[in-house]
Amino acid sequence: MTAVPATQPDLSVPDRNAQSLLDIQAEIESNARTYPRRLPIAIAEATGSVVTDVDGRTYIDFLSGAGVLALGHNHPELVAAVRDQLGLITHGLDFPTPVRAEFARRQLGMLPPGLRDRMKIHFCGPTGADGVEAAVKLCKKATGRGGVVAFQGSYHGSTQGALSLTSETAPKDGLHNLLPGVHFTPFGYCHRCPVGLTPDTCSVNCARVLANTLADTHGGVSKPAAIIMELVQGEGGSIPAPAKFVHRIADIAAEHDIPLIIDEVQTGCGRTGTWFAFEPYGIEPDVIVASKGLSGLGLPVSIILYRDHLDTWAPGSHIGTFRGNNLAFASGNAYLTVLHRDNLLANVRDRGDQLLTGLIGMQQASPLIADVRGRGLMLGIELAGHAGAGAGEVARRVQRAALRRGLILELGGREDCVVRLLPPLNVTAEVTADALAIIGVALDTVEAELAEAVR
């Protein structure tokens, strides 16, 4: 593993100005705030893959605004597009504007050729969760049915409806009257097979659970209005869905005439190496939810794309004051121009391969790593318990050790034992190599600390 200088300051401990802002935040902001708790950074400015804190210290950002910053921070061409749009119109509800029409045309144009002519677009409120809410409402209205099938390990948002479709139990503690009729079924998580099978049989049998449930007259689940699925579970731990599993789920949906919603909030907009994660699987969703990376710059925008026969809802069935964010549309149009011109999807695949190769090499050398997985630049390192420390504790130590050396990483998965990597899609080979070097040193450091603790 490449050595990282040990003489640099500990960047996991905030300096004076950063600590002051963090203290003020803790005093006046909601207790629900999350990221600064494990990543105590106060940011002054950012460019590309690098953020600078209020004390002038720099970090490599492999969180990218939880995936919204497709081109990193403040890409100059996207900033210029927003600046130009500022002088025209910024907020337009759902009135047509030239930039909105161009955005809709180009988003539909990113669909596979056999699908794009049969799809419509709906602009939602500015979050992915609102897109999920819209997708479910659309399917309920179109089918006249009420239930929804979601998957164990899923994350679809934190609004009441979207949270009902999210499998994690902790955020639901103390809440009541969540969306009824949600049925959770196993996801093809072969590293931790939910039905105790080997990887070569796990994914097909996970799908078979759902098939049997829906076909069984005593299965306890009436025909639902929709099946909603992520093709890489993000918050669930960067878990790619196996191809056989996805194909069987799509077949089940078609056999029972159940609309299939693919949640591309985090996987979409190029994150996995194709514009949408469903493309390599060769399936055709009935509804697609997209949000995070749409503007490329972090400006909020959310859409659903859906088959035109589902368009049965009345005017005003799903509205939102901020569904006319013309600044986000301008930035999103500029993002697509850059994506095509710079062959950005190839970079996602190349840098993803670079990261996977490096991480697999670390896995072979480190007892801390249980699994390495992902697609494109949506990757996860699942940590193992070691020397008396649980997997979640090991992951937190690795995250902190990486931050100490200037690399921002997030955690996810069961017990938060998965270190997640979400770099900008235009990250360079050099920055990727630097990040890998820091991860390698972080793993070595944590392994040595744990070994010392049990002596």
N, C-alpha and C positions, 0 to 999 in steps of 0.2 A: 504494500500500500504506500502511496505517495505521502511523504512526511509533510506536515503543516507546522510552521514555526510555533514553538511553545512559548515564546517570549511575548506574544501579543497580549493586549489586555483582555480580561474576561468580559466578553460582550453580552453575556447573559445577565450581568448585574448592571442595572441602569445607573448612568452617571447623574450628576446633580440636577440638571435641567429636566432630563427625562423623568427622574424620580418625582420631581415637583409636579409635573403634569399628571403622572400616574396617581399621585396622592390626591390631587384635585378631582380626577375622574372617579376615584373610589369614594370620595365624599359626596359627590353630587349626582353621579349617574346610577342607573338601575343596577341592582345586584345580578341581573341576568347577563351582564356583559361577560364575554368569554375570552377572546383571543389574548388580551393583555395579561391575563392571569398566568398563563404558562409562557407567554412571549412578551416580557415586560419591556416594550419598546415604545417610545414616543417619536413619531416620524415627522421630520421637517420637510423633506422633499424626496422625490424618487425619479429615476430614469431607467427605462429598460428593465433589467433584472436586478437592479441595485436600489436599495432604499438607504437614506441617510437620516440618522436620528437628530434630535435637537441639540445634541452635543457633538455633532460632526462625525460620528462613528458610522461606518458603512456595513451593510449586510447584503448577502445574496438572498434574493427573495424567491423561494420555491414554494410559496403559498399563493402568490398572485391574486390576492383579493378573493381567496377561496375559489379561484378558477375564472373570475370574471375578466382578468387582465390578459386577454389573448395575446396582445402584442406588448405586454409588459406595461410599465408606467410611462405615461405621457409620450406615446409615439408621436413624432412631430407631424406626420401627415394626417393622423386622426385629430390631433389638436387643431391643426389648421382647418380641417373640415368643420369642426365644431365652431371655431371662431368665425368662419364665414357664415355659418347658419345663424349665429347669434344676431346678426343684423337683419335677418329676414323674418323668421318666426320661430319661437322656442316651444310653445305649448299650443296644441290645436285640437284638443279632445279627439273626436274621430272624424273631423272635417278632412277632406282630401287636401293634400299639399303635394307639390312636386317631389319633395324629398321622401315623403311617406309612400307615394306611389312607386318611386324607384326602389325603395327598400322592400316593399311587398313583392314587386316583380322579381327582384334579385333573390329574395329568400325562397320563393316558389321555384325559381330557376336552379337552386342548389339541390333540389330533390332529384332522385334518379329519373331518367327520361320516361319510363313506363308509369311513373306515379304522379309526376308534376301536373299533368293535364287533368287529373281527377281530384285535385285537392283545392281547398279553400284556406284562407288565412284569417285568423281572428286576433286582434290586438287586445291583450289583457292588461290588468294592472301591472305595475313595474317589477313584480317579483316572480320567480319561478313557482313559488307556492300558489300564487294567484292563477298561474297558467295551469297547474294541476287541478285547482278548484274548477276552472272553466272546463277542462277536459272531462272531468267526472260529471259535471252538470250537463254537458252536451250529450254524453252517452246515456245518461239517465233519461233525458228528454227524448232522445231519438229511439230508445228501446222500450221505454215505458217500464223499465225494471229498476230495482233499487240497490242491489248488492254490488260490491266491488271485491275482486280478488287481488290481493297484494302479496308480496313475498317476504319471507323472513330475511332480515338483514337490510330491508329497504329504508330509504329516506326520501321523503317527498315534500318536506317543508314543515313549518311549525305553526301555521294557522290551524284553526280547529279541524277543518276538513282534511287538509294535507297531513296534519299530525295523526289523524285517525288512520291514515294509510301508511304511516311510518311505523316500523316494527319495534323500535327501541322503546322499552317500557318506562324508563326513568322520566322522560319529559312529560309523560301522561299521569304521573303520580299526583294525586290530589285533584285531578280534573274529572269532570263528570259530563255526561250528555255529549260525548264525542259522536262522530258520524256513525250511525248504526249500520249493520249489514256488511261489515268488512271481514273478510276471511283471509287469514294468512296461511300460505302454503310454502313448503320448502323450496329454497333456491339452490341451484347447483354449485354449492360451495365445497368443492371436492377436497380441499385441504382439511376441512372440518366437516365431513359428510354428515348432514343432519339425520340420516337414517343408517349410519354406520357401515357404509359400503366402501369398496375400493374405488379409486378414481376412474377406472375404466367402466364401471357400472353405475356410479353415483348419479351422474347428471340425468341419465335417461330415467332412472327410478324415481328421482325427485319429481320429474315431470309426470311420471305415472301416478304419483299420489294425487295430483290435481285431476288427471284424467279419470281416475277411479272415483274420486269424490263427486265430480259433476255427473258421471254416468250412473252412479249408484242411487237408486230410488230411496235409499235410507242413508245417503251420504251426509245429510244435514245441511246441504248448501243448495238453495234454489239457483236457477240460472241467473247469473249476475248481469249487471248493466255493462261491466267492463272488466278487463284484466289489465293491471298497470304494472310495468316492469322497467327496471334499469338494466342496461346491457353491460355496464360496469357499475357495480354498487360502490358508490363513493364513500359516504359516511360509514357504510357497512364494512369498509376495510379494503377498498380498491380491488374488488373481486370481479373479474371478467366472467360473464356467463358463458359456459361451454356451448359450442355450436349445436351439438345434438339436443341439448336442453332447450335452447331457443327455438330450434325447428319444431320440436314436439309441442312446446307451448303455443307457437303460432298455429300449428295444425289443430290443436285443441280449440283455440279461439274460433278458427274457421268452421270446424265441425259443429260447434254449438251456436254459431252465429252470435259470438260475443265480440264486441269491438276491442281491439288490442291497442292500448295506450302505451307508447314508448316514451319514458321520461328521459329526455335528452338535455335536461337543464344543465348538468355538469359535463356530460359526455359529448354534447353537441358542439358545433361551431369549430370543428377541427381538432378538438382536444385529444381524440384517440387515433388520429392519423388519417381519418376520412372526415368529411364534413359532419356526417351523422354516424354514430356508432353502429346503427343497424345495417348500414350498407354492406359490409363484408359478410353478414349473415345471409343475405339474399332474401330477406323477408320484406313484406310491405305492411307497415303499421296502418291502423285505421286513424289514429290520432298521434301526433308528435308534439311534445311540449319542449320549447326551447326558451332560454333566457340568458343565463350567466354571460356567455361569451359573445352575444349577438352584436354588441356595439364595439367590441374589441378593446374598449378603453375603460370599462367599468361603469358607463352610464346606464341607468336602469331601463330595461325594455324586456317585455315578455310576450310571446306569441304561442298560439297553437296552430298547427297545420292539420287538416282533417279531410277525410273523404267527403265529397260534396253531398252524398246521399244522407249524411248525418246532419245536414244543415237545416234542422227542423225547429230551431228555437225562434221565438218571437223577438222583435226589436226590443232592446233593453234587457234581454235575458241575462247578459253578463257584461257589466259596464265597469268603469273605473276612471276617475278624473285624470289620471296621469297616463292613460293609454295613448296619448298623442305627443310623446316626447320626441320632438323633431330634432333635437340635438343628438339623441341616441341614434335616430335614423341616419343622420348625416355621418356620424362616426361609423355606423355599421356599413354604410355604403363604401366609405373609404377603406374600411377593414377588408372587405371582399376584393377591392382593387389591389391592395397590397398582397393579399393571400394568393391571388392568381398570378400576379406579376413576379412575385418572389418565390413561387413554387413552395409555399410555406408548409403544405401538408407533407411534402417529402422531408423537410427539416424535422417535423414532428416525428416521423417514422425513424429517421436517422438518429436523432438525439434520444428517442425512446430506446432504440437498439443499443446505443452507447451506454445508457444508464442500466438497462437490463443486464448487459454483458458484465459491466463493472460490479453490479450488485450480486449477480450469481457467483462471480468470483469471490466476493466477500462471504457469501453464504457457505461456500465450500471450505472457507478458512475459519469461520467464526461460529462458535456454539450458540451465539445469541440469536441467530437468524433461523426462523422456522420455515419461512416461505418468502419468495420474491415473485411478484406478479403485476399484471396491469396491461394496458394497451396504450400505445403512443406515449404521451406525456401525462398519463394518469396512472401512477404507479404506487405500489405499496410494499413495504418491508414488514412482514409479520414477525414480531420478536417472540422468543421463547423464554420461559422462566429459567433462571440460572442462579446457582449458588445461593439458594434460599429466597431469591427475589422473584415475585410473580412476573408474568409477561408484561402486564401493564406498567409495573414499576420499572422494568428494564426499558420499555419504550420511552417512558418519561425521562429516564436518565440519558438515553441516547439523544432525544430531542434537546435536552438541556446542554449536553456536551457539544452538540452541533452548533447551537446558538452561541455558546461560549466562544466559538471560533468564527462566528459571523454567518451562519447559514440558518435561514428560517424554514422550519418544517412543521407540519401539522400532524396530529394523531387522529386515529379513527378506529373503527372495528370493535369487536367484543373486547371489553376491559380497556379500551383505548390502547390496544397492544400493537397497532399497525402504524408505522411511520409512513406518512403519505407525502408524495412528491407531485406538485402541481406547478412546474415552472412555466414561464411564458412560452408560447409556441414558437417564438423566434429566438429562443435561447441559443447561444453559440456553443460550439464544441469546446471552446476554451473554458467558458463559465461552467459547463457541464462537468468537465474534468476537475475543475476546482471544487465543485460541490461533492463529487465522488470522493475526492481526497479527504475532505472534511468529514464525510460520513464514515470513511474507513478509520480515521483517527478517533472519531467519537465512539465507534464500536470497540476499538482496542482499549480506549480509556475506561469505558464502562466495564468491560470484562476484567480489566486489572483492578478496578475499584471493588468490584464484587468479590473477586478472589481474595483481596486484602481483607475484606470485611469478615470473611469466615475463617481466617487464620487464627 
